[in-house]
Amino acid sequence: MKKRMKQSLERTLANPVLRRSVQSMKPSTGIWGIVGVLLFFIVPELVAFGWGAQIAAWAHHRYLIEPERIVRLNYWIVEKLFEEGGSWVNLGIGVALLGWIFRERRRG
């Protein structure tokens, strides 16, 4: 069983399509890559940890008074996104991407 899993992992890691996919996911090592990771992964999670409950309460209130169904759906989505606060997983992904960027910059 272990041997079969090891062979499967080796085949997966040697797959050129997987390698290209990983390369395409890598953020730019320039300033815009760093800003993108900060703005799309780290800052929203920090906001959610700090003000998630207030944002969810505001969205719930707006959901209750909004007459248009499509706009009500937007408020419902915002409420669901912020009702549990921030996500440690997303914050971890953001930090990992920043680490990846800085490692690549140091590598040169």
Backbone as JSON Lines, residues from 0, in Angstrom:
{"i":0,"aa":"M","n":[0.81,-1.19,0.0],"ca":[0.0,0.0,0.0],"c":[0.86,1.26,0.0]}
{"i":1,"aa":"K","n":[1.91,1.28,0.88],"ca":[2.79,2.45,0.94],"c":[3.53,2.65,-0.38]}
{"i":2,"aa":"K","n":[3.99,1.55,-0.95],"ca":[4.74,1.62,-2.21],"c":[3.85,2.18,-3.32]}
{"i":3,"aa":"R","n":[2.62,1.74,-3.35],"ca":[1.68,2.2,-4.38],"c":[1.38,3.69,-4.22]}
{"i":4,"aa":"M","n":[1.2,4.13,-2.97],"ca":[0.96,5.55,-2.72],"c":[2.18,6.39,-3.09]}
{"i":5,"aa":"K","n":[3.37,5.87,-2.78],"ca":[4.6,6.6,-3.1],"c":[4.76,6.74,-4.62]}
{"i":6,"aa":"Q","n":[4.48,5.67,-5.35],"ca":[4.56,5.72,-6.81],"c":[3.55,6.71,-7.38]}
{"i":7,"aa":"S","n":[2.37,6.7,-6.81],"ca":[1.33,7.64,-7.27],"c":[1.75,9.08,-7.03]}
{"i":8,"aa":"L","n":[2.31,9.35,-5.87],"ca":[2.8,10.69,-5.55],"c":[3.92,11.1,-6.49]}
{"i":9,"aa":"E","n":[4.85,10.21,-6.77],"ca":[5.95,10.51,-7.68],"c":[5.44,10.82,-9.09]}
{"i":10,"aa":"R","n":[4.46,10.04,-9.56],"ca":[3.89,10.3,-10.89],"c":[3.18,11.64,-10.92]}
{"i":11,"aa":"T","n":[2.49,11.96,-9.84],"ca":[1.77,13.24,-9.78],"c":[2.75,14.4,-9.8]}
{"i":12,"aa":"L","n":[3.81,14.31,-9.01],"ca":[4.79,15.39,-8.95],"c":[5.57,15.54,-10.26]}
{"i":13,"aa":"A","n":[5.71,14.47,-11.01],"ca":[6.42,14.52,-12.29],"c":[5.52,14.97,-13.44]}
{"i":14,"aa":"N","n":[4.25,15.11,-13.19],"ca":[3.29,15.48,-14.23],"c":[3.56,16.92,-14.72]}
{"i":15,"aa":"P","n":[3.83,17.12,-16.01],"ca":[4.12,18.47,-16.5],"c":[2.92,19.41,-16.43]}
{"i":16,"aa":"V","n":[1.73,18.89,-16.54],"ca":[0.53,19.73,-16.43],"c":[0.41,20.29,-15.02]}
{"i":17,"aa":"L","n":[0.67,19.47,-14.02],"ca":[0.63,19.92,-12.63],"c":[1.71,20.98,-12.39]}
{"i":18,"aa":"R","n":[2.88,20.76,-12.93],"ca":[3.96,21.74,-12.76],"c":[3.59,23.09,-13.36]}
{"i":19,"aa":"R","n":[2.99,23.09,-14.57],"ca":[2.55,24.34,-15.19],"c":[1.45,25.0,-14.37]}
{"i":20,"aa":"S","n":[0.57,24.21,-13.81],"ca":[-0.51,24.76,-12.98],"c":[0.05,25.46,-11.75]}
{"i":21,"aa":"V","n":[1.02,24.85,-11.1],"ca":[1.64,25.45,-9.92],"c":[2.35,26.74,-10.32]}
{"i":22,"aa":"Q","n":[3.05,26.75,-11.45],"ca":[3.73,27.96,-11.91],"c":[2.73,29.08,-12.21]}
{"i":23,"aa":"S","n":[1.57,28.74,-12.76],"ca":[0.58,29.77,-13.09],"c":[-0.06,30.34,-11.83]}
{"i":24,"aa":"M","n":[-0.08,29.6,-10.74],"ca":[-0.66,30.08,-9.49],"c":[0.29,31.0,-8.73]}
{"i":25,"aa":"K","n":[1.57,30.9,-9.01],"ca":[2.55,31.68,-8.28],"c":[2.36,33.17,-8.55]}
{"i":26,"aa":"P","n":[2.21,33.98,-7.49],"ca":[2.05,35.42,-7.7],"c":[3.36,36.05,-8.16]}
{"i":27,"aa":"S","n":[3.22,37.21,-8.77],"ca":[4.38,37.96,-9.21],"c":[5.25,38.32,-8.01]}
{"i":28,"aa":"T","n":[6.55,38.34,-8.21],"ca":[7.45,38.68,-7.11],"c":[7.68,40.18,-6.99]}
{"i":29,"aa":"G","n":[7.06,40.96,-7.85],"ca":[7.18,42.41,-7.79],"c":[6.25,43.02,-6.76]}
{"i":30,"aa":"I","n":[6.26,44.32,-6.74],"ca":[5.43,45.06,-5.77],"c":[3.95,44.77,-5.96]}
{"i":31,"aa":"W","n":[3.51,44.57,-7.2],"ca":[2.09,44.32,-7.45],"c":[1.67,42.94,-6.97]}
{"i":32,"aa":"G","n":[2.56,41.99,-6.98],"ca":[2.25,40.68,-6.41],"c":[2.07,40.75,-4.9]}
{"i":33,"aa":"I","n":[2.95,41.51,-4.26],"ca":[2.85,41.69,-2.81],"c":[1.58,42.44,-2.46]}
{"i":34,"aa":"V","n":[1.3,43.52,-3.17],"ca":[0.08,44.3,-2.92],"c":[-1.17,43.44,-3.16]}
{"i":35,"aa":"G","n":[-1.15,42.64,-4.2],"ca":[-2.29,41.78,-4.5],"c":[-2.57,40.78,-3.4]}
{"i":36,"aa":"V","n":[-1.52,40.14,-2.89],"ca":[-1.7,39.18,-1.8],"c":[-2.21,39.89,-0.56]}
{"i":37,"aa":"L","n":[-1.66,41.05,-0.26],"ca":[-2.12,41.8,0.91],"c":[-3.58,42.2,0.77]}
{"i":38,"aa":"L","n":[-3.96,42.74,-0.4],"ca":[-5.33,43.23,-0.58],"c":[-6.37,42.14,-0.73]}
{"i":39,"aa":"F","n":[-6.01,40.99,-1.27],"ca":[-7.01,39.97,-1.53],"c":[-7.03,38.83,-0.51]}
{"i":40,"aa":"F","n":[-5.98,38.69,0.28],"ca":[-5.96,37.6,1.25],"c":[-5.86,38.1,2.69]}
{"i":41,"aa":"I","n":[-4.94,39.01,2.96],"ca":[-4.64,39.35,4.34],"c":[-5.54,40.45,4.89]}
{"i":42,"aa":"V","n":[-5.68,41.56,4.2],"ca":[-6.49,42.67,4.7],"c":[-7.96,42.27,4.91]}
{"i":43,"aa":"P","n":[-8.61,41.57,3.97],"ca":[-10.01,41.19,4.24],"c":[-10.18,40.31,5.47]}
{"i":44,"aa":"E","n":[-9.22,39.43,5.72],"ca":[-9.34,38.57,6.89],"c":[-9.11,39.36,8.18]}
{"i":45,"aa":"L","n":[-8.19,40.31,8.15],"ca":[-7.99,41.15,9.33],"c":[-9.22,41.99,9.62]}
{"i":46,"aa":"V","n":[-9.85,42.51,8.57],"ca":[-11.11,43.26,8.73],"c":[-12.19,42.34,9.31]}
{"i":47,"aa":"A","n":[-12.28,41.13,8.79],"ca":[-13.29,40.18,9.27],"c":[-13.06,39.82,10.74]}
{"i":48,"aa":"F","n":[-11.8,39.64,11.13],"ca":[-11.53,39.34,12.54],"c":[-11.88,40.52,13.43]}
{"i":49,"aa":"G","n":[-11.6,41.74,12.96],"ca":[-11.83,42.93,13.78],"c":[-13.27,43.4,13.81]}
{"i":50,"aa":"W","n":[-13.93,43.42,12.66],"ca":[-15.26,44.0,12.58],"c":[-16.3,43.06,11.97]}
{"i":51,"aa":"G","n":[-16.03,41.78,11.94],"ca":[-16.93,40.82,11.31],"c":[-18.32,40.81,11.9]}
{"i":52,"aa":"A","n":[-18.43,40.86,13.22],"ca":[-19.75,40.82,13.86],"c":[-20.56,42.07,13.52]}
{"i":53,"aa":"Q","n":[-19.93,43.23,13.51],"ca":[-20.64,44.47,13.18],"c":[-21.07,44.48,11.71]}
{"i":54,"aa":"I","n":[-20.22,44.0,10.83],"ca":[-20.56,43.96,9.41],"c":[-21.71,42.98,9.18]}
{"i":55,"aa":"A","n":[-21.68,41.84,9.84],"ca":[-22.76,40.85,9.7],"c":[-24.07,41.41,10.23]}
{"i":56,"aa":"A","n":[-24.05,42.12,11.36],"ca":[-25.27,42.72,11.92],"c":[-25.82,43.79,10.98]}
{"i":57,"aa":"W","n":[-24.94,44.61,10.43],"ca":[-25.38,45.64,9.49],"c":[-26.01,45.01,8.25]}
{"i":58,"aa":"A","n":[-25.37,43.98,7.7],"ca":[-25.89,43.31,6.51],"c":[-27.23,42.64,6.8]}
{"i":59,"aa":"H","n":[-27.39,42.05,7.98],"ca":[-28.66,41.43,8.34],"c":[-29.77,42.47,8.42]}
{"i":60,"aa":"H","n":[-29.47,43.6,9.04],"ca":[-30.46,44.68,9.12],"c":[-30.85,45.17,7.73]}
{"i":61,"aa":"R","n":[-29.87,45.38,6.87],"ca":[-30.16,45.83,5.5],"c":[-30.95,44.78,4.73]}
{"i":62,"aa":"Y","n":[-30.64,43.5,4.97],"ca":[-31.37,42.41,4.33],"c":[-32.85,42.46,4.68]}
{"i":63,"aa":"L","n":[-33.15,42.77,5.94],"ca":[-34.54,42.79,6.4],"c":[-35.35,43.95,5.82]}
{"i":64,"aa":"I","n":[-34.7,45.06,5.5],"ca":[-35.45,46.24,5.04],"c":[-35.36,46.47,3.53]}
{"i":65,"aa":"E","n":[-34.52,45.72,2.84],"ca":[-34.32,45.94,1.4],"c":[-35.5,45.37,0.61]}
{"i":66,"aa":"P","n":[-36.15,46.2,-0.24],"ca":[-37.29,45.71,-1.01],"c":[-36.91,44.87,-2.24]}
{"i":67,"aa":"E","n":[-35.76,45.12,-2.84],"ca":[-35.35,44.4,-4.04],"c":[-34.73,43.06,-3.69]}
{"i":68,"aa":"R","n":[-35.22,42.01,-4.33],"ca":[-34.76,40.66,-4.0],"c":[-33.27,40.45,-4.31]}
{"i":69,"aa":"I","n":[-32.8,40.93,-5.44],"ca":[-31.4,40.71,-5.82],"c":[-30.45,41.44,-4.87]}
{"i":70,"aa":"V","n":[-30.84,42.62,-4.41],"ca":[-30.0,43.36,-3.47],"c":[-30.04,42.68,-2.11]}
{"i":71,"aa":"R","n":[-31.22,42.14,-1.73],"ca":[-31.32,41.38,-0.48],"c":[-30.37,40.19,-0.5]}
{"i":72,"aa":"L","n":[-30.25,39.54,-1.64],"ca":[-29.34,38.4,-1.77],"c":[-27.89,38.83,-1.54]}
{"i":73,"aa":"N","n":[-27.52,40.0,-2.03],"ca":[-26.16,40.51,-1.79],"c":[-25.91,40.71,-0.3]}
{"i":74,"aa":"Y","n":[-26.88,41.29,0.4],"ca":[-26.72,41.49,1.85],"c":[-26.66,40.15,2.58]}
{"i":75,"aa":"W","n":[-27.42,39.17,2.12],"ca":[-27.39,37.84,2.73],"c":[-26.0,37.22,2.57]}
{"i":76,"aa":"I","n":[-25.42,37.38,1.38],"ca":[-24.07,36.85,1.13],"c":[-23.05,37.52,2.04]}
{"i":77,"aa":"V","n":[-23.12,38.84,2.15],"ca":[-22.2,39.57,3.03],"c":[-22.36,39.09,4.47]}
{"i":78,"aa":"E","n":[-23.59,38.91,4.91],"ca":[-23.83,38.43,6.27],"c":[-23.19,37.05,6.49]}
{"i":79,"aa":"K","n":[-23.37,36.15,5.54],"ca":[-22.81,34.81,5.69],"c":[-21.28,34.82,5.65]}
{"i":80,"aa":"L","n":[-20.7,35.71,4.86],"ca":[-19.24,35.8,4.78],"c":[-18.62,36.28,6.08]}
{"i":81,"aa":"F","n":[-19.32,37.19,6.78],"ca":[-18.73,37.83,7.96],"c":[-19.27,37.34,9.28]}
{"i":82,"aa":"E","n":[-20.28,36.47,9.3],"ca":[-20.9,36.12,10.57],"c":[-20.0,35.32,11.5]}
{"i":83,"aa":"E","n":[-19.04,34.61,10.98],"ca":[-18.14,33.83,11.83],"c":[-16.78,34.48,11.99]}
{"i":84,"aa":"G","n":[-16.64,35.72,11.57],"ca":[-15.37,36.4,11.68],"c":[-14.43,36.0,10.55]}
{"i":85,"aa":"G","n":[-13.15,36.14,10.78],"ca":[-12.16,35.84,9.75],"c":[-11.87,34.36,9.63]}
{"i":86,"aa":"S","n":[-11.18,34.02,8.59],"ca":[-10.8,32.63,8.33],"c":[-9.3,32.46,8.51]}
{"i":87,"aa":"W","n":[-8.93,31.58,9.41],"ca":[-7.51,31.3,9.62],"c":[-6.9,30.63,8.41]}
{"i":88,"aa":"V","n":[-7.73,29.89,7.68],"ca":[-7.22,29.21,6.48],"c":[-6.81,30.25,5.43]}
{"i":89,"aa":"N","n":[-7.7,31.2,5.14],"ca":[-7.37,32.23,4.15],"c":[-6.19,33.08,4.6]}
{"i":90,"aa":"L","n":[-6.14,33.4,5.88],"ca":[-5.01,34.17,6.4],"c":[-3.72,33.37,6.25]}
{"i":91,"aa":"G","n":[-3.79,32.08,6.51],"ca":[-2.61,31.22,6.35],"c":[-2.17,31.13,4.9]}
{"i":92,"aa":"I","n":[-3.14,31.04,3.98],"ca":[-2.81,31.02,2.55],"c":[-2.12,32.32,2.15]}
{"i":93,"aa":"G","n":[-2.63,33.45,2.64],"ca":[-2.01,34.73,2.34],"c":[-0.59,34.83,2.85]}
{"i":94,"aa":"V","n":[-0.37,34.39,4.07],"ca":[0.98,34.42,4.64],"c":[1.9,33.47,3.87]}
{"i":95,"aa":"A","n":[1.38,32.3,3.49],"ca":[2.18,31.35,2.71],"c":[2.55,31.94,1.35]}
{"i":96,"aa":"L","n":[1.61,32.62,0.71],"ca":[1.92,33.26,-0.58],"c":[2.96,34.36,-0.42]}
{"i":97,"aa":"L","n":[2.85,35.15,0.66],"ca":[3.87,36.17,0.9],"c":[5.23,35.53,1.14]}
{"i":98,"aa":"G","n":[5.25,34.44,1.9],"ca":[6.51,33.73,2.11],"c":[7.09,33.22,0.81]}
{"i":99,"aa":"W","n":[6.22,32.7,-0.07],"ca":[6.64,32.22,-1.38],"c":[7.25,33.36,-2.19]}
{"i":100,"aa":"I","n":[6.59,34.52,-2.18],"ca":[7.09,35.68,-2.93],"c":[8.47,36.09,-2.41]}
{"i":101,"aa":"F","n":[8.61,36.22,-1.09],"ca":[9.88,36.68,-0.54],"c":[10.99,35.65,-0.75]}
{"i":102,"aa":"R","n":[10.65,34.36,-0.7],"ca":[11.65,33.33,-0.97],"c":[12.13,33.41,-2.42]}
{"i":103,"aa":"E","n":[11.19,33.62,-3.35],"ca":[11.55,33.75,-4.76],"c":[12.37,35.02,-5.02]}
{"i":104,"aa":"R","n":[12.03,36.1,-4.3],"ca":[12.8,37.34,-4.47],"c":[14.22,37.16,-3.96]}
{"i":105,"aa":"R","n":[14.37,36.47,-2.85],"ca":[15.7,36.24,-2.28],"c":[16.52,35.32,-3.18]}
{"i":106,"aa":"R","n":[15.83,34.35,-3.8],"ca":[16.51,33.41,-4.69],"c":[17.06,34.13,-5.91]}
{"i":107,"aa":"G","n":[16.36,35.2,-6.3],"ca":[16.88,36.05,-7.36],"c":[16.42,35.73,-8.69]}
